[in-house]
Amino acid sequence: MLIDCHTHAFQADDLTVLRERLTFLDDHLPPDSPHKWQLHGPGSLEGLAQSMAACGADRWVLLPVAGKKDRAADLNRWAAAAAAAEPRLIPFAMIHPLGPVAEDLRLAQELGLRGVKLHPFIQRFALDHPVSMDLLASLEGTNLPVLVDTLYVAGLVEAKPHLGWVVEMFNFRGCEPVQIARAAVAHPGVRFIAAHGGSLYGWDHLEPLYDLDNVFFDISYLMGLIATDRLMAIIRRKGPERVLYGSDCPWRDAVAFRAWFEDLPLSRWERERIAAGTISGLLDL
């Protein structure tokens, strides 16, 4: 079985804006650059379902995301409707710590959403800020896992120097391993999934996260970015029972990503845990 814990789809208006921004930010990078932010496929719900079928995924987690705090209710209803139309889709909720958290969380639970997606970079907040800690406190006892998009800023700028001005403008340092560790220690009842191998472009700085039992890693987006031996060391240091398969489709081609995963030198038990076992336990599937 294969369950992709990290996928996206976008509403039509959002796709138009997204494509314009991608062209502005990364158009000069060649299409085969693993660092290039680009969509593989149409970016729609229908396109996502087709990609999941093509790669052989049995189920997939949809992670809605937007930068504006007033978008949560709309996107969460959209995610719930998508799951009603496609039973293999597992919907998570978007919550913004500066939005109406109690109201948005209540709606997410009423809609039957299965987890929470936080994207500190796009939503422009720091995970260890007091207002973020308040949001996490409200999630204690809900049994909703929190998938957190990660970014190690110095590593991003090293890999993509042309984005230095974006980092300067945002002054962002809000979702690196130390921030995730502070949040996880402060809220032991919340289970965190740290995307992109624990810290995108920050894999040398994962030490604060390895021994935290309520922090899991997904492997989304990592194809082409990290050497196999380095990734295997991270997986085995964290433990496959706390690692999840995720492609980040459509930011990665789902078929190519599946092939990359199948080529990793994992044991059968390790592969089964990562492919479906860990996420099944988190979501009681």
C-alpha positions as CSV (number, residue, x, y, z in Angstrom):
1,M,0.0,0.0,0.0
2,L,1.1,3.6,-0.7
3,I,-0.4,6.6,1.0
4,D,1.0,10.0,-0.1
5,C,0.9,12.2,3.0
6,H,1.8,15.4,1.2
7,T,0.0,16.6,-1.9
8,H,-1.6,19.8,-3.1
9,A,-4.3,21.1,-5.5
10,F,-5.4,24.6,-6.1
11,Q,-8.5,26.5,-7.0
12,A,-8.6,28.1,-10.5
13,D,-8.0,31.7,-9.4
14,D,-5.1,30.6,-7.1
15,L,-3.5,28.7,-10.0
16,T,-3.5,31.8,-12.1
17,V,-1.7,33.9,-9.5
18,L,0.6,31.0,-8.6
19,R,1.9,30.5,-12.2
20,E,2.6,34.3,-12.4
21,R,4.7,34.2,-9.2
22,L,6.6,31.1,-10.3
23,T,7.5,32.7,-13.6
24,F,8.7,35.8,-11.7
25,L,10.8,33.8,-9.1
26,D,12.3,30.9,-10.9
27,D,11.6,31.1,-14.7
28,H,15.4,31.4,-15.4
29,L,16.2,28.0,-13.9
30,P,16.2,25.0,-16.3
31,P,13.2,22.6,-16.1
32,D,15.4,19.8,-14.9
33,S,16.7,21.8,-11.8
34,P,15.5,20.1,-8.6
35,H,15.5,23.5,-7.0
36,K,13.1,25.0,-9.5
37,W,9.6,25.8,-8.1
38,Q,7.3,24.5,-10.9
39,L,4.1,22.6,-11.2
40,H,4.1,19.2,-12.8
41,G,0.6,18.9,-14.2
42,P,-2.4,21.2,-14.1
43,G,-2.4,21.7,-10.3
44,S,-6.2,20.9,-10.0
45,L,-8.0,18.3,-8.0
46,E,-8.6,16.3,-11.2
47,G,-4.9,16.5,-12.1
48,L,-3.9,15.4,-8.6
49,A,-6.2,12.3,-8.8
50,Q,-4.7,11.4,-12.2
51,S,-1.2,11.8,-10.9
52,M,-2.0,9.6,-7.8
53,A,-3.5,6.9,-10.1
54,A,-0.4,7.0,-12.4
55,C,2.0,6.5,-9.5
56,G,-0.1,3.8,-7.9
57,A,-1.0,5.6,-4.7
58,D,-3.9,4.1,-2.8
59,R,-4.8,7.2,-0.9
60,W,-3.4,10.8,-0.6
61,V,-3.6,13.7,1.9
62,L,-4.7,17.0,0.4
63,L,-3.0,20.0,2.1
64,P,-4.8,23.3,1.4
65,V,-2.7,26.4,1.9
66,A,-3.0,30.1,1.4
67,G,-1.2,33.2,2.8
68,K,-4.4,35.1,3.8
69,K,-5.8,34.4,7.2
70,D,-9.4,34.8,6.0
71,R,-9.2,32.0,3.4
72,A,-9.2,29.1,5.9
73,A,-13.0,28.5,6.0
74,D,-13.4,28.6,2.3
75,L,-10.5,26.3,1.6
76,N,-11.5,23.9,4.4
77,R,-15.0,23.5,2.9
78,W,-13.4,23.0,-0.5
79,A,-11.1,20.2,0.9
80,A,-14.1,18.5,2.6
81,A,-16.1,18.7,-0.6
82,A,-13.2,17.2,-2.5
83,A,-13.0,14.3,-0.1
84,A,-16.8,13.7,-0.4
85,A,-16.3,13.4,-4.1
86,E,-13.2,11.3,-4.0
87,P,-13.1,8.9,-1.0
88,R,-9.4,8.1,-1.5
89,L,-8.5,11.7,-0.7
90,I,-7.8,12.5,3.0
91,P,-8.4,16.2,3.7
92,F,-6.4,18.3,6.1
93,A,-7.4,21.8,7.3
94,M,-5.6,25.1,6.7
95,I,-5.4,27.1,9.9
96,H,-3.8,30.5,10.3
97,P,-2.5,31.5,13.8
98,L,-3.6,35.2,13.1
99,G,-7.0,34.2,11.9
100,P,-10.2,33.2,13.9
101,V,-8.5,30.1,15.2
102,A,-11.3,28.8,17.4
103,E,-13.9,29.3,14.7
104,D,-11.7,27.7,12.0
105,L,-10.8,24.8,14.1
106,R,-14.4,24.1,15.1
107,L,-15.4,24.1,11.4
108,A,-12.5,21.8,10.5
109,Q,-13.7,19.3,13.1
110,E,-17.3,19.6,12.0
111,L,-16.2,18.9,8.4
112,G,-14.3,15.8,9.5
113,L,-10.9,17.1,8.4
114,R,-8.1,14.7,9.5
115,G,-5.2,17.0,10.3
116,V,-3.9,20.6,10.1
117,K,-1.5,22.1,7.6
118,L,0.7,25.1,8.7
119,H,3.0,26.9,6.2
120,P,4.9,29.5,8.2
121,F,6.8,30.8,5.1
122,I,3.7,31.5,3.0
123,Q,1.5,32.5,6.0
124,R,4.4,34.6,7.3
125,F,4.6,33.6,11.0
126,A,7.2,32.0,13.2
127,L,6.2,28.6,14.7
128,D,7.6,29.5,18.1
129,H,5.8,32.9,18.3
130,P,3.3,33.2,21.2
131,V,0.4,33.5,18.8
132,S,1.5,30.3,17.1
133,M,1.9,28.6,20.5
134,D,-1.7,29.6,21.3
135,L,-2.9,27.9,18.2
136,L,-0.9,24.7,19.1
137,A,-2.4,24.8,22.6
138,S,-5.8,24.7,21.0
139,L,-4.8,21.6,19.1
140,E,-3.9,19.7,22.3
141,G,-6.4,16.9,22.7
142,T,-7.9,17.1,19.2
143,N,-5.9,14.2,17.9
144,L,-5.2,16.1,14.7
145,P,-1.6,15.8,13.5
146,V,0.0,19.0,12.3
147,L,2.0,18.9,9.1
148,V,4.4,21.8,9.1
149,D,6.2,23.1,6.1
150,T,9.8,23.6,6.9
151,L,12.6,25.8,5.5
152,Y,16.2,26.4,6.6
153,V,16.7,29.9,5.2
154,A,20.5,29.9,4.9
155,G,20.3,26.7,3.0
156,L,17.7,28.0,0.7
157,V,19.8,31.1,-0.2
158,E,22.8,29.0,-0.7
159,A,20.9,26.8,-3.1
160,K,19.0,29.6,-4.8
161,P,21.0,32.9,-4.3
162,H,18.6,34.8,-6.5
163,L,16.0,34.5,-3.7
164,G,18.1,36.4,-1.2
165,W,16.0,39.5,-1.6
166,V,12.8,37.5,-0.9
167,V,14.3,36.3,2.4
168,E,15.4,39.8,3.3
169,M,12.0,41.2,2.6
170,F,10.2,38.7,4.7
171,N,13.0,38.5,7.4
172,F,11.8,34.9,7.8
173,R,13.5,32.6,10.3
174,G,10.3,30.9,11.5
175,C,10.3,27.2,10.8
176,E,13.8,25.8,11.3
177,P,14.6,22.8,13.6
178,V,15.0,24.9,16.7
179,Q,11.6,26.4,16.3
180,I,9.9,23.1,15.6
181,A,11.6,21.6,18.6
182,R,10.5,24.4,20.9
183,A,6.9,24.0,19.7
184,A,7.0,20.2,20.1
185,V,8.5,20.3,23.6
186,A,5.9,22.9,24.7
187,H,3.1,20.9,23.3
188,P,3.8,17.2,23.8
189,G,0.2,16.3,23.0
190,V,0.5,17.5,19.4
191,R,2.0,15.3,16.8
192,F,4.1,17.2,14.3
193,I,5.0,16.1,10.8
194,A,8.1,18.2,9.8
195,A,8.0,18.3,6.0
196,H,10.8,17.8,3.5
197,G,13.0,15.5,5.7
198,G,12.6,17.6,8.8
199,S,14.0,20.8,7.5
200,L,14.2,21.8,3.8
201,Y,17.8,22.7,3.0
202,G,18.6,22.2,6.7
203,W,19.4,18.5,7.0
204,D,22.6,19.2,8.9
205,H,20.7,20.8,11.7
206,L,18.1,18.2,12.6
207,E,19.7,17.2,16.0
208,P,17.0,19.0,18.1
209,L,14.3,16.9,16.4
210,Y,15.7,13.4,16.4
211,D,14.8,12.3,19.9
212,L,11.4,14.0,20.1
213,D,8.7,11.2,19.9
214,N,6.0,13.7,18.8
215,V,8.0,14.8,15.8
216,F,7.7,12.9,12.5
217,F,9.5,13.6,9.2
218,D,8.1,13.3,5.7
219,I,10.3,12.8,2.7
220,S,8.3,15.2,0.4
221,Y,10.1,17.1,-2.4
222,L,13.5,15.6,-1.6
223,M,14.1,13.9,-4.9
224,G,17.2,15.4,-6.5
225,L,18.0,17.6,-3.4
226,I,19.7,15.2,-1.1
227,A,22.1,12.3,-1.6
228,T,20.8,8.8,-1.0
229,D,23.3,8.0,1.8
230,R,22.5,11.2,3.6
231,L,18.7,10.6,3.4
232,M,19.2,7.0,4.6
233,A,21.1,8.2,7.6
234,I,18.3,10.6,8.5
235,I,15.7,7.9,8.1
236,R,17.5,5.5,10.3
237,R,18.5,8.1,12.9
238,K,14.9,9.2,13.3
239,G,13.4,5.7,12.8
240,P,11.3,4.6,9.9
241,E,8.3,4.4,12.2
242,R,8.4,8.2,12.4
243,V,9.0,8.8,8.7
244,L,6.2,9.2,6.1
245,Y,6.1,9.0,2.3
246,G,5.0,12.2,0.7
247,S,5.7,13.5,-2.8
248,D,4.7,17.2,-2.7
249,C,2.8,16.6,-6.0
250,P,2.4,18.7,-8.1
251,W,5.6,20.3,-7.0
252,R,7.2,17.0,-7.9
253,D,6.2,14.6,-10.6
254,A,4.4,11.8,-8.7
255,V,5.5,8.9,-11.0
256,A,9.2,10.0,-10.9
257,F,9.0,10.5,-7.2
258,R,7.6,7.0,-6.6
259,A,10.4,5.5,-8.7
260,W,12.9,7.4,-6.7
261,F,11.4,6.1,-3.5
262,E,11.4,2.5,-4.7
263,D,15.1,2.8,-5.5
264,L,16.1,3.8,-2.0
265,P,18.0,1.0,-0.2
266,L,15.3,0.3,2.4
267,S,14.4,-3.0,3.9
268,R,10.9,-4.4,3.2
269,W,9.8,-3.4,6.7
270,E,11.3,0.1,6.4
271,R,9.6,0.6,3.0
272,E,6.2,-0.5,4.2
273,R,6.4,1.7,7.3
274,I,7.3,4.8,5.3
275,A,4.9,4.0,2.4
276,A,1.8,3.6,4.6
277,G,2.4,2.2,8.1
278,T,3.3,5.4,9.8
279,I,0.6,7.6,8.4
280,S,-2.0,4.9,9.0
281,G,-1.1,4.9,12.6
282,L,-1.2,8.7,12.9
283,L,-4.7,8.9,11.2
284,D,-6.1,5.6,12.6
285,L,-6.7,4.4,9.0
